[in-house]
Amino acid sequence: MKDFAKRAAHWLYQKPLLLVILTTLMWSGNALAGKLAVGQVSPMIVVMMRWVLVSIVLVVFFRKMIVAEWPLLKGRWLYVFCMGGIGFTFFNVVFYIAAHLTTGVNMTLLQGAVPVFVLVGGYLVYRTPINAAQWCGFFVTIAGVVTISARGDLEILRHLTFNLGDIGLLISCLFLAGYVLALRQKPQISGMALFAAFALCAFMSSIPFVLIENRMGLTQWPTPFGWGIIAYVSLFPSLAAQIFFIRAIELIGASRASLFTNLLPVFGAFLSVLVLGEPFGLYHAVSLLLVVGGIMIAEQVTWSKLKGA
């Protein structure tokens, strides 16, 4: 059984598109967990405890690898702290705050900014070329995001308003895009040891926000159900998804991997149907077709090159 698990893990680690699809699926579950956490545990406790549990899991199962490669991080601690603090902690803190100030429609729409920031940032910083298929695929996926956001009703889009929460949401998207782009500069060590360092810094940088939340009298320690939510967001969106995403970027690059984040609202809507019992509408299917179709268009050039190789 152990050998089978190792072979399965090795096989999965060589499948970047599957890795990034699983990543977006787990991140979608994170948004659903945020809804279920209301009244069960306060947001900053979730932010802190998820990285505490991730750090414990990494130390228990990968301590030999982490200890062996730890010295290779010397001289890169500023980079590591920024990646853990900004990419993990600050992103989630700003995202949670913005979620209380804006609407679900705006949240879904504005998350579509992440691939734009990554595409444009990749060109400005690394001069990564952007081909016509990528732009075309991007706009088709955005059409899918708009469809799921408006629930198939264009009248909803006509009455959109934007507020301070939307600015905060765009800032959180910038944090995530910056994290994705900066992964190209990561030290030459294993993804597991690097992620352990990120998780430790994420935990350390979350402590001030927990203290502020407590000072404001808003702290709520987890109920039994709240602990279940923390366990889920720790093991899947925070641990497995981050490891998968780091590996996917190693294999296919930030621009291609980030385009799959437009699957987040689609997966989120389908999970709401399955878990929360929300009704399934035709717009769900249309949105899925548009997002998947856009990704296939953007990937067409790559697939053509692979066939010709």
PASEBA-1860 file (N, C-alpha, C; in nm, 3 decimals):
! residues 309
1> MKDFAKRA> 0.083/-0.121/0.000/0.000/0.000/0.000/0.087/0.126/0.000 ~ 0.194/0.122/0.079/0.284/0.236/0.088/0.353/0.262/-0.046 ~ 0.396/0.152/-0.113/0.461/0.165/-0.244/0.364/0.220/-0.348 ~ 0.238/0.175/-0.341/0.136/0.225/-0.434/0.115/0.375/-0.414 ~ 0.111/0.418/-0.287/0.092/0.560/-0.258/0.208/0.643/-0.312 ~ 0.330/0.590/-0.300/0.447/0.662/-0.352/0.441/0.674/-0.504 ~ 0.404/0.562/-0.570/0.395/0.565/-0.716/0.286/0.660/-0.763 ~ 0.172/0.660/-0.691/0.062/0.749/-0.725/0.103/0.895/-0.708
9> AHWLYQKP> 0.173/0.924/-0.600/0.219/1.061/-0.575/0.319/1.105/-0.681 ~ 0.410/1.014/-0.719/0.508/1.047/-0.823/0.438/1.073/-0.957 ~ 0.338/0.991/-0.990/0.263/1.010/-1.114/0.193/1.145/-1.114 ~ 0.125/1.177/-1.002/0.053/1.304/-0.993/0.147/1.422/-1.003 ~ 0.266/1.409/-0.947/0.363/1.519/-0.946/0.415/1.553/-1.085 ~ 0.388/1.466/-1.182/0.431/1.491/-1.320/0.315/1.539/-1.408 ~ 0.199/1.566/-1.350/0.079/1.606/-1.425/0.039/1.749/-1.385 ~ 0.101/1.850/-1.445/0.078/1.988/-1.401/-0.066/2.036/-1.415
17> LLLVILTT> -0.134/1.998/-1.523/-0.271/2.045/-1.542/-0.365/1.985/-1.437 ~ -0.344/1.858/-1.406/-0.424/1.796/-1.300/-0.392/1.859/-1.165 ~ -0.265/1.888/-1.142/-0.226/1.952/-1.016/-0.295/2.087/-0.998 ~ -0.297/2.169/-1.104/-0.354/2.302/-1.091/-0.507/2.297/-1.085 ~ -0.569/2.198/-1.148/-0.714/2.182/-1.137/-0.751/2.141/-0.995 ~ -0.677/2.047/-0.937/-0.701/2.006/-0.799/-0.678/2.124/-0.703 ~ -0.578/2.207/-0.735/-0.551/2.325/-0.653/-0.671/2.417/-0.650 ~ -0.725/2.450/-0.767/-0.840/2.542/-0.771/-0.963/2.481/-0.706
25> LMWSGNAL> -0.978/2.350/-0.717/-1.090/2.283/-0.653/-1.080/2.298/-0.500 ~ -0.961/2.276/-0.447/-0.942/2.288/-0.302/-0.954/2.432/-0.256 ~ -0.904/2.527/-0.334/-0.919/2.668/-0.299/-1.066/2.710/-0.302 ~ -1.144/2.652/-0.392/-1.288/2.680/-0.394/-1.352/2.631/-0.266 ~ -1.307/2.515/-0.219/-1.356/2.464/-0.092/-1.320/2.554/0.023 ~ -1.210/2.627/0.011/-1.170/2.723/0.113/-1.272/2.835/0.126 ~ -1.322/2.885/0.013/-1.424/2.989/0.016/-1.553/2.938/0.082 ~ -1.590/2.815/0.050/-1.709/2.755/0.111/-1.689/2.738/0.262
33> AGKLAVGQ> -1.569/2.697/0.300/-1.538/2.682/0.443/-1.549/2.815/0.514 ~ -1.513/2.925/0.445/-1.526/3.058/0.504/-1.670/3.091/0.537 ~ -1.763/3.049/0.451/-1.904/3.072/0.479/-1.950/2.990/0.599 ~ -1.907/2.864/0.602/-1.948/2.775/0.711/-1.884/2.813/0.845 ~ -1.774/2.890/0.841/-1.702/2.925/0.963/-1.771/3.035/1.042 ~ -1.862/3.107/0.979/-1.930/3.218/1.048/-2.005/3.165/1.170 ~ -1.974/3.221/1.286/-2.036/3.176/1.410/-1.967/3.056/1.473 ~ -1.868/2.999/1.403/-1.796/2.882/1.454/-1.655/2.915/1.498
41> VSPMIVVM> -1.592/3.012/1.432/-1.456/3.053/1.466/-1.430/3.187/1.398 ~ -1.355/3.276/1.463/-1.329/3.408/1.405/-1.222/3.399/1.296 ~ -1.225/3.492/1.199/-1.137/3.482/1.081/-0.988/3.477/1.112 ~ -0.940/3.562/1.205/-0.796/3.566/1.229/-0.747/3.441/1.301 ~ -0.833/3.379/1.380/-0.797/3.251/1.442/-0.779/3.145/1.333 ~ -0.867/3.147/1.231/-0.853/3.054/1.119/-0.720/3.079/1.048 ~ -0.689/3.206/1.021/-0.565/3.241/0.950/-0.444/3.187/1.025 ~ -0.442/3.205/1.158/-0.327/3.161/1.236/-0.321/3.009/1.251
49> MRWVLVSI> -0.435/2.948/1.292/-0.433/2.805/1.324/-0.410/2.718/1.202 ~ -0.450/2.765/1.083/-0.426/2.682/0.964/-0.276/2.662/0.943 ~ -0.196/2.768/0.970/-0.052/2.756/0.948/0.017/2.686/1.064 ~ -0.043/2.691/1.182/0.009/2.612/1.293/-0.002/2.463/1.259 ~ -0.120/2.421/1.214/-0.141/2.280/1.182/-0.057/2.236/1.062 ~ -0.046/2.323/0.961/0.038/2.289/0.845/0.182/2.268/0.888 ~ 0.232/2.357/0.973/0.370/2.346/1.019/0.392/2.216/1.097 ~ 0.295/2.178/1.180/0.307/2.055/1.258/0.312/1.933/1.165
57> VLVVFFRK> 0.223/1.930/1.065/0.220/1.818/0.970/0.352/1.807/0.895 ~ 0.404/1.921/0.849/0.530/1.919/0.774/0.646/1.871/0.859 ~ 0.652/1.916/0.985/0.761/1.875/1.074/0.753/1.726/1.105 ~ 0.631/1.676/1.129/0.614/1.535/1.165/0.654/1.443/1.049 ~ 0.613/1.476/0.927/0.632/1.384/0.815/0.754/1.415/0.728 ~ 0.804/1.537/0.732/0.914/1.573/0.642/1.031/1.639/0.716 ~ 1.044/1.611/0.845/1.145/1.681/0.926/1.287/1.654/0.876 ~ 1.318/1.531/0.831/1.454/1.501/0.785/1.489/1.585/0.662
65> MIVAEWPL> 1.398/1.595/0.568/1.421/1.674/0.448/1.435/1.822/0.482 ~ 1.349/1.869/0.573/1.351/2.010/0.611/1.482/2.046/0.680 ~ 1.525/1.961/0.775/1.649/1.987/0.847/1.769/1.984/0.753 ~ 1.770/1.889/0.658/1.882/1.876/0.566/1.896/1.998/0.475 ~ 1.784/2.058/0.434/1.788/2.167/0.337/1.775/2.306/0.401 ~ 1.751/2.309/0.532/1.733/2.437/0.601/1.850/2.533/0.579 ~ 1.976/2.486/0.587/2.089/2.580/0.569/2.091/2.648/0.432 ~ 2.026/2.590/0.332/2.025/2.648/0.198/1.941/2.775/0.190
73> LKGRWLYV> 1.863/2.801/0.296/1.780/2.921/0.298/1.852/3.042/0.354 ~ 1.977/3.021/0.400/2.054/3.133/0.454/2.069/3.242/0.347 ~ 2.047/3.363/0.387/2.058/3.475/0.295/1.931/3.503/0.217 ~ 1.829/3.415/0.231/1.702/3.436/0.158/1.584/3.454/0.252 ~ 1.613/3.491/0.379/1.502/3.498/0.474/1.406/3.613/0.447 ~ 1.455/3.723/0.392/1.364/3.832/0.358/1.266/3.787/0.251 ~ 1.316/3.718/0.151/1.231/3.663/0.046/1.130/3.565/0.105 ~ 1.177/3.474/0.188/1.090/3.371/0.246/0.982/3.435/0.333
81> FCMGGIGF> 1.021/3.534/0.414/0.923/3.596/0.503/0.818/3.672/0.423 ~ 0.861/3.740/0.317/0.765/3.813/0.232/0.670/3.717/0.162 ~ 0.721/3.604/0.116/0.635/3.507/0.048/0.532/3.448/0.143 ~ 0.576/3.410/0.264/0.483/3.356/0.362/0.388/3.461/0.417 ~ 0.443/3.580/0.445/0.362/3.686/0.504/0.264/3.747/0.406 ~ 0.312/3.782/0.286/0.226/3.848/0.187/0.140/3.746/0.111 ~ 0.204/3.640/0.061/0.131/3.544/-0.020/0.029/3.463/0.058 ~ 0.057/3.434/0.185/-0.034/3.352/0.264/-0.116/3.434/0.363
89> TFFNVVFY> -0.048/3.506/0.454/-0.119/3.575/0.561/-0.190/3.701/0.513 ~ -0.117/3.797/0.457/-0.179/3.923/0.418/-0.290/3.901/0.315 ~ -0.267/3.810/0.221/-0.371/3.783/0.122/-0.501/3.741/0.190 ~ -0.493/3.644/0.282/-0.614/3.595/0.349/-0.677/3.700/0.439 ~ -0.595/3.777/0.509/-0.649/3.881/0.598/-0.727/3.985/0.519 ~ -0.665/4.038/0.413/-0.732/4.140/0.331/-0.855/4.080/0.263 ~ -0.844/3.955/0.219/-0.956/3.889/0.152/-1.075/3.875/0.247 ~ -1.050/3.832/0.372/-1.157/3.814/0.469/-1.224/3.948/0.502
97> IAAHLTTG> -1.142/4.052/0.520/-1.198/4.184/0.552/-1.281/4.236/0.435 ~ -1.227/4.224/0.314/-1.299/4.271/0.195/-1.430/4.196/0.177 ~ -1.431/4.067/0.214/-1.551/3.985/0.197/-1.668/4.038/0.279 ~ -1.636/4.107/0.390/-1.741/4.163/0.475/-1.790/4.299/0.425 ~ -1.720/4.356/0.328/-1.752/4.491/0.283/-1.809/4.497/0.142 ~ -1.804/4.386/0.069/-1.850/4.385/-0.069/-1.948/4.272/-0.091 ~ -1.998/4.262/-0.213/-2.098/4.160/-0.246/-2.033/4.036/-0.305 ~ -2.108/3.925/-0.304/-2.057/3.802/-0.362/-2.031/3.815/-0.511
105> VNMTLLQG> -2.116/3.893/-0.581/-2.096/3.913/-0.725/-1.964/3.985/-0.750 ~ -1.939/4.093/-0.675/-1.815/4.167/-0.692/-1.694/4.081/-0.660 ~ -1.704/4.000/-0.555/-1.592/3.914/-0.517/-1.557/3.818/-0.630 ~ -1.660/3.756/-0.689/-1.636/3.661/-0.796/-1.575/3.728/-0.919 ~ -1.630/3.845/-0.954/-1.579/3.917/-1.071/-1.435/3.961/-1.052 ~ -1.405/4.020/-0.937/-1.273/4.080/-0.916/-1.163/3.976/-0.903 ~ -1.199/3.853/-0.862/-1.097/3.748/-0.856/-1.043/3.714/-0.995 ~ -1.120/3.748/-1.097/-1.073/3.729/-1.233/-0.957/3.818/-1.269
113> AVPVFVLV> -0.923/3.913/-1.179/-0.809/4.002/-1.204/-0.676/3.931/-1.183 ~ -0.675/3.821/-1.109/-0.549/3.753/-1.078/-0.474/3.709/-1.204 ~ -0.539/3.638/-1.299/-0.465/3.601/-1.420/-0.415/3.722/-1.500 ~ -0.492/3.832/-1.499/-0.448/3.953/-1.569/-0.321/4.006/-1.506 ~ -0.321/4.019/-1.373/-0.204/4.069/-1.303/-0.083/3.981/-1.330 ~ -0.104/3.848/-1.333/0.008/3.756/-1.355/0.058/3.768/-1.498 ~ -0.033/3.772/-1.595/0.008/3.784/-1.735/0.086/3.913/-1.760 ~ 0.028/4.025/-1.715/0.093/4.155/-1.737/0.221/4.165/-1.655
121> GGYLVYRT> 0.216/4.118/-1.528/0.335/4.122/-1.444/0.447/4.036/-1.499 ~ 0.411/3.919/-1.553/0.512/3.833/-1.613/0.581/3.898/-1.731 ~ 0.503/3.973/-1.809/0.563/4.043/-1.923/0.651/4.159/-1.877 ~ 0.602/4.238/-1.779/0.678/4.355/-1.734/0.806/4.317/-1.660 ~ 0.799/4.213/-1.578/0.913/4.177/-1.494/1.008/4.081/-1.564 ~ 0.952/3.979/-1.631/1.036/3.875/-1.690/1.035/3.875/-1.844 ~ 0.956/3.968/-1.902/0.941/3.973/-2.046/0.888/3.841/-2.103 ~ 0.800/3.777/-2.026/0.735/3.655/-2.072/0.637/3.689/-2.184
129> PINAAQWC> 0.653/3.631/-2.303/0.564/3.667/-2.414/0.420/3.625/-2.389 ~ 0.327/3.704/-2.440/0.184/3.672/-2.430/0.132/3.657/-2.572 ~ 0.092/3.536/-2.609/0.046/3.514/-2.745/-0.104/3.540/-2.758 ~ -0.151/3.544/-2.883/-0.292/3.575/-2.910/-0.385/3.472/-2.850 ~ -0.344/3.344/-2.852/-0.429/3.239/-2.797/-0.450/3.258/-2.647 ~ -0.344/3.302/-2.576/-0.357/3.327/-2.433/-0.457/3.439/-2.405 ~ -0.446/3.549/-2.483/-0.540/3.661/-2.463/-0.682/3.617/-2.496 ~ -0.700/3.547/-2.607/-0.833/3.501/-2.646/-0.891/3.408/-2.540
137> GFFVTIAG> -0.810/3.311/-2.495/-0.855/3.220/-2.392/-0.888/3.290/-2.263 ~ -0.807/3.391/-2.230/-0.833/3.467/-2.108/-0.969/3.535/-2.113 ~ -1.002/3.601/-2.225/-1.129/3.673/-2.234/-1.248/3.577/-2.234 ~ -1.231/3.459/-2.292/-1.339/3.361/-2.288/-1.362/3.313/-2.145 ~ -1.254/3.289/-2.070/-1.271/3.246/-1.930/-1.336/3.357/-1.848 ~ -1.300/3.483/-1.875/-1.362/3.594/-1.804/-1.512/3.599/-1.832 ~ -1.550/3.567/-1.956/-1.693/3.560/-1.989/-1.763/3.456/-1.902 ~ -1.692/3.345/-1.877/-1.748/3.243/-1.788/-1.760/3.292/-1.645
145> VVTISARG> -1.659/3.367/-1.599/-1.663/3.423/-1.464/-1.779/3.522/-1.451 ~ -1.798/3.606/-1.552/-1.908/3.703/-1.551/-2.042/3.630/-1.548 ~ -2.053/3.522/-1.625/-2.179/3.445/-1.630/-2.214/3.389/-1.493 ~ -2.115/3.329/-1.425/-2.143/3.270/-1.294/-2.167/3.378/-1.190 ~ -2.100/3.493/-1.205/-2.118/3.602/-1.109/-2.258/3.661/-1.117 ~ -2.305/3.681/-1.240/-2.436/3.743/-1.261/-2.549/3.642/-1.256 ~ -2.515/3.515/-1.234/-2.616/3.409/-1.229/-2.700/3.406/-1.358 ~ -2.635/3.439/-1.468/-2.703/3.437/-1.596/-2.796/3.554/-1.620
153> DLEILRHL> -2.796/3.653/-1.531/-2.887/3.768/-1.543/-2.803/3.894/-1.564 ~ -2.800/3.947/-1.687/-2.719/4.065/-1.716/-2.769/4.188/-1.643 ~ -2.895/4.186/-1.599/-2.950/4.300/-1.525/-2.873/4.323/-1.395 ~ -2.821/4.214/-1.337/-2.742/4.224/-1.214/-2.617/4.307/-1.237 ~ -2.553/4.287/-1.352/-2.431/4.360/-1.383/-2.457/4.509/-1.401 ~ -2.575/4.545/-1.452/-2.607/4.687/-1.473/-2.617/4.764/-1.343 ~ -2.646/4.695/-1.234/-2.665/4.763/-1.106/-2.547/4.743/-1.010 ~ -2.433/4.703/-1.066/-2.315/4.684/-0.981/-2.267/4.817/-0.924
161> TFNLGDIG> -2.226/4.815/-0.799/-2.159/4.930/-0.737/-2.031/4.880/-0.672 ~ -1.933/4.969/-0.660/-1.805/4.931/-0.603/-1.774/5.017/-0.481 ~ -1.708/4.957/-0.382/-1.680/5.028/-0.258/-1.538/4.998/-0.209 ~ -1.511/5.036/-0.087/-1.377/5.017/-0.029/-1.339/4.869/-0.023 ~ -1.439/4.783/-0.001/-1.411/4.640/0.004/-1.358/4.588/-0.128 ~ -1.407/4.645/-0.238/-1.360/4.602/-0.370/-1.215/4.642/-0.394 ~ -1.178/4.759/-0.343/-1.038/4.801/-0.352/-0.950/4.704/-0.273 ~ -0.998/4.668/-0.154/-0.925/4.571/-0.073/-0.912/4.437/-0.143
169> LLISCLFL> -1.018/4.395/-0.212/-1.015/4.268/-0.283/-0.913/4.272/-0.396 ~ -0.906/4.384/-0.469/-0.806/4.397/-0.574/-0.665/4.394/-0.517 ~ -0.647/4.453/-0.398/-0.517/4.450/-0.333/-0.479/4.306/-0.299 ~ -0.577/4.229/-0.248/-0.549/4.089/-0.216/-0.514/4.010/-0.342 ~ -0.580/4.044/-0.454/-0.547/3.979/-0.582/-0.404/4.014/-0.625 ~ -0.363/4.139/-0.599/-0.225/4.179/-0.629/-0.126/4.100/-0.543 ~ -0.160/4.081/-0.417/-0.074/4.001/-0.329/-0.057/3.860/-0.386 ~ -0.168/3.799/-0.426/-0.162/3.662/-0.478/-0.083/3.656/-0.608
177> AGYVLALR> -0.106/3.753/-0.697/-0.033/3.757/-0.824/0.116/3.777/-0.800 ~ 0.150/3.865/-0.705/0.290/3.887/-0.672/0.356/3.762/-0.619 ~ 0.283/3.688/-0.535/0.334/3.561/-0.483/0.360/3.462/-0.596 ~ 0.264/3.451/-0.687/0.278/3.358/-0.800/0.400/3.393/-0.885 ~ 0.416/3.522/-0.917/0.528/3.565/-1.000/0.662/3.546/-0.928 ~ 0.663/3.573/-0.797/0.789/3.564/-0.721/0.836/3.421/-0.701 ~ 0.748/3.323/-0.722/0.791/3.184/-0.709/0.903/3.150/-0.807 ~ 0.913/3.228/-0.915/1.020/3.204/-1.011/1.157/3.229/-0.948
185> QKPQISGM> 1.161/3.311/-0.843/1.287/3.346/-0.778/1.318/3.257/-0.657 ~ 1.245/3.149/-0.642/1.263/3.067/-0.522/1.401/3.002/-0.518 ~ 1.451/2.976/-0.397/1.582/2.908/-0.383/1.576/2.768/-0.443 ~ 1.689/2.715/-0.481/1.697/2.582/-0.542/1.697/2.475/-0.434 ~ 1.581/2.458/-0.370/1.563/2.352/-0.271/1.431/2.283/-0.301 ~ 1.404/2.175/-0.231/1.281/2.100/-0.255/1.160/2.186/-0.220 ~ 1.051/2.161/-0.291/0.928/2.235/-0.265/0.878/2.217/-0.124 ~ 0.901/2.099/-0.065/0.851/2.073/0.070/0.925/2.157/0.174
193> ALFAAFAL> 1.057/2.164/0.164/1.134/2.245/0.258/1.102/2.393/0.242 ~ 1.088/2.437/0.118/1.053/2.577/0.093/0.916/2.610/0.149 ~ 0.821/2.521/0.127/0.685/2.545/0.177/0.683/2.546/0.330 ~ 0.764/2.462/0.393/0.771/2.463/0.540/0.817/2.600/0.590 ~ 0.915/2.659/0.522/0.962/2.793/0.560/0.853/2.896/0.540 ~ 0.780/2.888/0.427/0.669/2.980/0.401/0.563/2.968/0.512 ~ 0.530/2.844/0.549/0.426/2.821/0.649/0.466/2.879/0.785 ~ 0.592/2.861/0.823/0.640/2.916/0.949/0.628/3.068/0.950
201> CAFMSSIP> 0.668/3.131/0.840/0.659/3.277/0.831/0.514/3.324/0.827 ~ 0.427/3.246/0.765/0.284/3.280/0.763/0.226/3.278/0.904 ~ 0.267/3.177/0.983/0.221/3.171/1.122/0.270/3.292/1.201 ~ 0.399/3.324/1.189/0.456/3.436/1.264/0.389/3.569/1.226 ~ 0.365/3.589/1.096/0.306/3.714/1.051/0.158/3.724/1.083 ~ 0.093/3.613/1.117/-0.049/3.616/1.151/-0.074/3.657/1.296 ~ 0.027/3.645/1.382/0.008/3.673/1.525/-0.039/3.816/1.551 ~ 0.019/3.920/1.488/-0.031/4.056/1.514/-0.179/4.073/1.480
209> FVLIENRM> -0.227/4.007/1.377/-0.368/4.020/1.338/-0.459/3.952/1.440 ~ -0.413/3.842/1.498/-0.490/3.776/1.603/-0.499/3.868/1.726 ~ -0.387/3.934/1.759/-0.387/4.025/1.873/-0.480/4.144/1.850 ~ -0.480/4.196/1.728/-0.569/4.307/1.695/-0.715/4.263/1.705 ~ -0.745/4.145/1.653/-0.881/4.092/1.659/-0.924/4.075/1.805 ~ -0.833/4.024/1.887/-0.864/4.006/2.029/-0.885/4.140/2.099 ~ -0.802/4.238/2.063/-0.813/4.372/2.122/-0.948/4.435/2.089 ~ -1.001/4.403/1.973/-1.131/4.456/1.931/-1.248/4.375/1.988
217> GLTQWPTP> -1.217/4.271/2.063/-1.321/4.189/2.123/-1.394/4.099/2.025 ~ -1.328/4.064/1.915/-1.393/3.986/1.810/-1.345/3.841/1.804 ~ -1.254/3.804/1.894/-1.199/3.668/1.891/-1.304/3.566/1.930 ~ -1.314/3.461/1.851/-1.398/3.346/1.886/-1.317/3.220/1.864 ~ -1.288/3.148/1.972/-1.215/3.023/1.957/-1.305/2.916/1.899 ~ -1.250/2.820/1.831/-1.332/2.727/1.752/-1.427/2.643/1.836 ~ -1.547/2.625/1.784/-1.638/2.522/1.833/-1.588/2.388/1.777 ~ -1.646/2.275/1.819/-1.606/2.148/1.758/-1.617/2.150/1.605
225> FGWGIIAY> -1.725/2.209/1.552/-1.738/2.220/1.407/-1.633/2.314/1.351 ~ -1.600/2.418/1.426/-1.497/2.513/1.385/-1.361/2.446/1.371 ~ -1.331/2.353/1.463/-1.205/2.278/1.452/-1.203/2.193/1.326 ~ -1.319/2.139/1.289/-1.327/2.062/1.165/-1.298/2.149/1.044 ~ -1.348/2.273/1.046/-1.323/2.366/0.936/-1.173/2.399/0.929 ~ -1.112/2.424/1.044/-0.969/2.455/1.047/-0.888/2.337/0.995 ~ -0.927/2.215/1.035/-0.856/2.095/0.987/-0.866/2.085/0.835 ~ -0.984/2.113/0.781/-1.001/2.106/0.635/-0.915/2.210/0.564
233> VSLFPSLA> -0.924/2.337/0.606/-0.850/2.442/0.535/-0.700/2.426/0.554 ~ -0.660/2.359/0.662/-0.517/2.335/0.684/-0.463/2.227/0.591 ~ -0.533/2.115/0.584/-0.482/1.999/0.510/-0.499/2.013/0.359 ~ -0.605/2.079/0.315/-0.633/2.083/0.171/-0.598/2.218/0.107 ~ -0.674/2.327/0.130/-0.636/2.454/0.065/-0.499/2.505/0.104 ~ -0.458/2.483/0.230/-0.331/2.540/0.276/-0.211/2.449/0.251 ~ -0.227/2.320/0.269/-0.113/2.227/0.255/-0.105/2.167/0.115 ~ -0.200/2.080/0.083/-0.193/2.011/-0.046/-0.200/2.107/-0.164
241> AQIFFIRA> -0.293/2.202/-0.160/-0.310/2.293/-0.274/-0.186/2.378/-0.298 ~ -0.124/2.427/-0.191/-0.005/2.512/-0.208/0.111/2.431/-0.265 ~ 0.128/2.308/-0.217/0.235/2.223/-0.270/0.210/2.192/-0.418 ~ 0.084/2.160/-0.450/0.049/2.132/-0.589/0.075/2.254/-0.678 ~ 0.038/2.373/-0.629/0.051/2.494/-0.710/0.197/2.529/-0.734 ~ 0.279/2.517/-0.630/0.423/2.542/-0.646/0.482/2.449/-0.752 ~ 0.443/2.321/-0.746/0.494/2.224/-0.844/0.441/2.254/-0.985 ~ 0.314/2.292/-0.996/0.256/2.322/-1.127/0.327/2.440/-1.192
249> IELIGASR> 0.360/2.542/-1.113/0.431/2.658/-1.168/0.571/2.618/-1.213 ~ 0.635/2.527/-1.140/0.765/2.476/-1.182/0.757/2.412/-1.320 ~ 0.646/2.343/-1.347/0.633/2.266/-1.471/0.580/2.347/-1.589 ~ 0.486/2.438/-1.566/0.422/2.507/-1.678/0.431/2.659/-1.672 ~ 0.486/2.714/-1.563/0.500/2.859/-1.554/0.381/2.927/-1.490 ~ 0.404/3.049/-1.443/0.304/3.123/-1.367/0.184/3.164/-1.453 ~ 0.209/3.211/-1.575/0.100/3.262/-1.659/-0.001/3.153/-1.692 ~ 0.048/3.036/-1.731/-0.043/2.926/-1.764/-0.116/2.876/-1.640
257> ASLFTNLL> -0.044/2.862/-1.529/-0.106/2.810/-1.408/-0.213/2.906/-1.354 ~ -0.185/3.037/-1.361/-0.278/3.135/-1.304/-0.409/3.142/-1.380 ~ -0.409/3.108/-1.509/-0.533/3.112/-1.587/-0.637/3.018/-1.527 ~ -0.592/2.909/-1.464/-0.684/2.811/-1.406/-0.756/2.865/-1.282 ~ -0.708/2.978/-1.226/-0.778/3.034/-1.111/-0.917/3.082/-1.148 ~ -0.945/3.099/-1.278/-1.081/3.136/-1.319/-1.179/3.021/-1.299 ~ -1.128/2.903/-1.266/-1.216/2.792/-1.230/-1.270/2.808/-1.088 ~ -1.211/2.896/-1.008/-1.252/2.911/-0.868/-1.401/2.939/-0.852
265> PVFGAFLS> -1.456/3.043/-0.917/-1.600/3.068/-0.897/-1.688/2.957/-0.950 ~ -1.643/2.889/-1.056/-1.723/2.779/-1.112/-1.727/2.662/-1.014 ~ -1.608/2.620/-0.968/-1.603/2.512/-0.869/-1.678/2.553/-0.742 ~ -1.662/2.680/-0.702/-1.729/2.728/-0.581/-1.880/2.716/-0.592 ~ -1.933/2.753/-0.710/-2.077/2.744/-0.731/-2.124/2.599/-0.728 ~ -2.048/2.509/-0.791/-2.086/2.369/-0.792/-2.079/2.308/-0.651 ~ -1.980/2.348/-0.573/-1.970/2.299/-0.435/-2.088/2.350/-0.351 ~ -2.131/2.473/-0.378/-2.247/2.527/-0.307/-2.373/2.446/-0.340
273> VLVLGEPF> -2.383/2.402/-0.465/-2.496/2.318/-0.504/-2.491/2.184/-0.431 ~ -2.371/2.124/-0.426/-2.356/1.991/-0.366/-2.364/1.994/-0.214 ~ -2.297/2.094/-0.151/-2.286/2.095/-0.005/-2.398/2.174/0.061 ~ -2.430/2.290/0.005/-2.531/2.377/0.067/-2.671/2.356/0.010 ~ -2.681/2.274/-0.095/-2.812/2.247/-0.151/-2.870/2.360/-0.234 ~ -2.783/2.451/-0.282/-2.832/2.560/-0.366/-2.877/2.504/-0.501 ~ -2.977/2.568/-0.565/-3.030/2.515/-0.693/-2.927/2.522/-0.805 ~ -2.932/2.424/-0.894/-2.844/2.422/-1.011/-2.916/2.490/-1.127
281> GLYHAVSL> -2.848/2.587/-1.188/-2.908/2.661/-1.299/-2.832/2.638/-1.429 ~ -2.896/2.674/-1.539/-2.833/2.660/-1.670/-2.704/2.742/-1.676 ~ -2.702/2.856/-1.606/-2.583/2.941/-1.609/-2.460/2.871/-1.551 ~ -2.481/2.776/-1.460/-2.368/2.698/-1.408/-2.299/2.623/-1.522 ~ -2.380/2.556/-1.604/-2.324/2.477/-1.714/-2.259/2.567/-1.819 ~ -2.325/2.679/-1.851/-2.270/2.772/-1.950/-2.136/2.828/-1.902 ~ -2.130/2.865/-1.775/-2.007/2.921/-1.718/-1.894/2.819/-1.724 ~ -1.924/2.695/-1.687/-1.821/2.590/-1.691/-1.768/2.571/-1.833
289> LLVVGGIM> -1.858/2.567/-1.930/-1.816/2.550/-2.069/-1.727/2.665/-2.116 ~ -1.762/2.789/-2.077/-1.683/2.904/-2.118/-1.544/2.903/-2.055 ~ -1.539/2.876/-1.925/-1.409/2.878/-1.856/-1.319/2.766/-1.908 ~ -1.374/2.645/-1.918/-1.293/2.533/-1.968/-1.255/2.557/-2.114 ~ -1.349/2.609/-2.193/-1.319/2.638/-2.333/-1.210/2.742/-2.346 ~ -1.214/2.845/-2.263/-1.110/2.949/-2.266/-0.973/2.893/-2.230 ~ -0.969/2.806/-2.132/-0.842/2.744/-2.093/-0.789/2.657/-2.208 ~ -0.878/2.585/-2.274/-0.836/2.500/-2.387/-0.781/2.585/-2.502
297> IAEQVTWS> -0.843/2.701/-2.526/-0.793/2.790/-2.631/-0.653/2.840/-2.595 ~ -0.638/2.884/-2.470/-0.507/2.936/-2.426/-0.400/2.828/-2.431 ~ -0.439/2.703/-2.408/-0.344/2.592/-2.406/-0.316/2.537/-2.546 ~ -0.393/2.581/-2.647/-0.384/2.521/-2.779/-0.245/2.531/-2.839 ~ -0.180/2.648/-2.822/-0.045/2.666/-2.877/0.052/2.567/-2.814 ~ 0.042/2.550/-2.683/0.131/2.457/-2.614/0.109/2.315/-2.662 ~ -0.019/2.275/-2.673/-0.049/2.139/-2.718/0.001/2.115/-2.860 ~ -0.012/2.218/-2.945/0.037/2.206/-3.085/0.187/2.183/-3.088
305> KLKGA> 0.259/2.255/-3.001/0.404/2.239/-2.995/0.442/2.099/-2.949 ~ 0.365/2.047/-2.849/0.395/1.915/-2.797/0.370/1.807/-2.903 ~ 0.264/1.824/-2.983/0.234/1.727/-3.088/0.340/1.729/-3.197 ~ 0.394/1.851/-3.221/0.494/1.862/-3.327/0.633/1.821/-3.284 ~ 0.650/1.803/-3.152/0.784/1.769/-3.101/0.818/1.624/-3.131
END
